């Protein structure tokens, strides 16, 4: 079963695989002059040798667990906007729910950046962003069991109102557009 970006509906849950922002932190570390493996080993590895979530995508489709799906090679912000636009919906993401890995979080904080905002606008994560209907949670649990311990995190919900926002302390902030090719 093919997963498209256009299947999300109001009330669906928004999920993401793995950690977000690790590859962006790894790229920044390498760009700052760290030699591979000496600065941020896990983040640099995430950037230099990404693991596309092909198996997870196959499981989500085969088990009919996801209503819509997009890869995050161009970052979470870009994926959120693509999924929302293709489905004709809006998305709200809970700031505290975005899974930023400890090494990436520490890197971003040491540079005075909000780790979630930095992770949203980074890229090269090669994780999956997907929408799940509340009635399909049991199917998602089947996928979770079959995905060999891969972290799956609910980060938000699909809403009727257009736009993609991050909720921080109950206040909605617009999500930046993300990476754009060919500027």
C-alpha positions as CSV (number, residue, x, y, z in Angstrom):
1,X,0.0,0.0,0.0
2,X,1.4,3.3,-1.1
3,X,1.5,6.1,1.5
4,X,0.8,9.6,0.1
5,X,1.2,13.0,1.8
6,X,-2.4,13.8,1.1
7,X,-4.3,11.5,3.4
8,X,-4.3,13.4,6.7
9,X,-7.6,14.5,8.2
10,X,-8.7,16.7,11.1
11,X,-8.3,14.8,14.4
12,X,-5.4,12.6,13.2
13,X,-2.4,12.2,15.4
14,X,1.0,13.4,14.0
15,X,3.9,11.1,14.7
16,X,7.6,11.1,13.9
17,X,10.3,8.4,14.0
18,X,13.6,8.6,15.7
19,X,15.3,11.8,16.9
20,X,15.1,15.1,15.1
21,X,17.9,17.5,14.6
22,X,20.8,15.1,15.1
23,X,22.1,15.4,11.5
24,X,21.8,19.2,11.6
25,X,23.9,19.3,14.8
26,X,26.4,16.9,13.2
27,X,26.7,19.1,10.1
28,X,27.2,22.2,12.2
29,X,29.8,20.4,14.3
30,X,31.8,19.3,11.2
31,X,31.4,22.7,9.7
32,X,32.8,24.3,12.8
33,X,36.0,22.3,12.3
34,X,35.5,19.1,14.4
35,X,37.0,16.0,12.9
36,X,34.5,13.2,12.3
37,X,33.9,11.3,15.5
38,X,35.7,13.8,17.8
39,X,33.0,16.5,18.2
40,X,29.5,15.0,18.3
41,X,30.0,11.3,17.4
42,X,26.3,10.3,17.3
43,X,25.2,13.5,15.5
44,X,28.0,13.4,13.0
45,X,27.2,9.7,12.3
46,X,23.5,10.7,11.8
47,X,24.7,13.3,9.2
48,X,27.4,11.2,7.5
49,X,25.7,7.8,7.4
50,X,21.9,8.3,7.6
51,X,19.5,5.4,8.0
52,X,16.5,6.0,5.8
53,X,13.4,4.5,7.4
54,X,12.4,2.2,4.5
55,X,11.4,-0.7,6.7
56,X,9.2,1.6,8.9
57,X,7.5,3.1,5.8
58,X,6.8,-0.4,4.5
59,X,5.3,-1.5,7.8
60,X,3.2,1.7,8.1
61,X,1.8,1.0,4.6
62,X,1.4,-2.7,4.9
63,X,-0.4,-2.5,8.2
64,X,-2.5,0.5,7.1
65,X,-1.4,2.3,10.2
66,X,-0.7,5.7,8.6
67,X,-3.1,7.8,6.7
68,X,-0.3,10.0,5.3
69,X,3.4,10.0,5.4
70,X,6.5,12.1,4.3
71,X,10.2,11.6,4.7
72,X,12.2,14.3,6.6
73,X,15.2,14.5,4.4
74,X,14.6,18.3,4.1
75,X,13.7,18.7,7.8
76,X,10.7,18.4,10.1
77,X,9.4,22.0,9.3
78,X,9.4,21.2,5.6
79,X,7.7,17.8,6.1
80,X,5.0,19.4,8.3
81,X,4.2,22.0,5.7
82,X,4.2,19.4,2.8
83,X,1.9,17.1,4.7
84,X,-0.5,19.9,5.7
85,X,-0.6,21.4,2.2
86,X,-1.1,18.1,0.4
87,X,-3.9,17.1,2.8
88,X,-5.6,20.6,2.9
89,X,-5.3,20.8,6.7
90,X,-3.3,22.5,9.4
91,X,-1.0,20.9,12.0
92,X,-0.2,21.8,15.6
93,X,2.9,20.4,17.2
94,X,3.6,20.4,20.9
95,X,7.0,22.0,21.5
96,X,7.9,19.7,24.4
97,X,7.0,16.5,22.4
98,X,9.5,17.0,19.6
99,X,12.2,14.3,20.2
100,X,15.5,16.1,20.0
101,X,18.4,13.8,21.0
102,X,20.5,14.6,24.0
103,X,23.7,15.3,22.1
104,X,21.9,17.6,19.6
105,X,20.0,19.3,22.3
106,X,23.2,20.1,24.2
107,X,24.9,21.4,21.0
108,X,22.0,23.7,20.1
109,X,21.7,25.0,23.7
110,X,25.5,25.7,23.9
111,X,25.0,28.0,20.9
112,X,22.1,29.8,22.5
113,X,19.5,28.2,20.1
114,X,16.2,26.7,21.1
115,X,16.8,23.0,20.4
116,X,13.3,22.4,19.0
117,X,13.4,25.4,16.7
118,X,16.9,24.4,15.5
119,X,15.7,20.8,15.0
120,X,12.6,21.9,13.1
121,X,14.6,23.9,10.6
122,X,17.5,21.4,10.2
123,X,17.5,18.7,7.6
124,X,19.0,15.3,6.6
125,X,17.2,13.4,9.4
126,X,15.8,10.8,7.0
127,X,13.1,10.0,9.6
128,X,9.4,9.7,8.8
129,X,6.5,12.0,9.7
130,X,3.1,10.4,9.5
131,X,-0.5,10.9,10.4
132,X,-2.4,8.2,12.3
133,X,-6.2,8.0,12.7
134,X,-7.2,7.6,16.4
135,X,-9.0,4.4,15.4
136,X,-5.7,3.0,13.9
137,X,-3.7,3.1,17.1
138,X,-3.7,-0.6,17.5
139,X,-2.3,-0.9,14.0
140,X,0.5,1.5,15.0
141,X,1.2,-0.6,18.0
142,X,1.7,-3.6,15.7
143,X,4.1,-1.5,13.6
144,X,5.9,-0.4,16.8
145,X,6.5,-4.0,17.8
146,X,7.7,-4.9,14.4
147,X,10.1,-1.9,14.0
148,X,12.8,-3.3,16.3
149,X,12.8,-0.7,19.0
150,X,12.7,2.4,16.7
151,X,11.5,5.3,18.6
152,X,8.0,6.6,17.5
153,X,6.8,9.8,19.1
154,X,3.4,11.5,18.9
155,X,4.2,15.2,18.4
156,X,0.9,16.8,17.5
157,X,-2.5,16.7,15.9
158,X,-4.1,17.6,12.6
159,X,-6.5,20.5,12.7
160,X,-9.0,22.1,10.4
161,X,-7.4,25.6,10.5
162,X,-4.7,26.1,7.8
163,X,-1.1,26.6,8.9
164,X,1.5,24.8,10.9
165,X,2.1,25.9,14.4
166,X,4.1,24.9,17.4
167,X,2.4,25.1,20.8
168,X,4.7,26.4,23.5
169,X,3.1,26.9,26.9
170,X,-0.3,27.1,25.2
171,X,0.9,29.8,22.8
172,X,0.8,29.0,19.0
173,X,3.9,30.1,17.1
174,X,4.2,29.6,13.3
175,X,6.6,26.9,12.1
176,X,9.2,28.3,9.7
177,X,8.9,27.1,6.1
178,X,12.0,24.8,6.3
179,X,14.5,24.0,3.6
180,X,13.8,25.1,0.0
181,X,15.7,23.7,-2.9
182,X,17.1,25.9,-5.7
183,X,17.0,29.3,-4.1
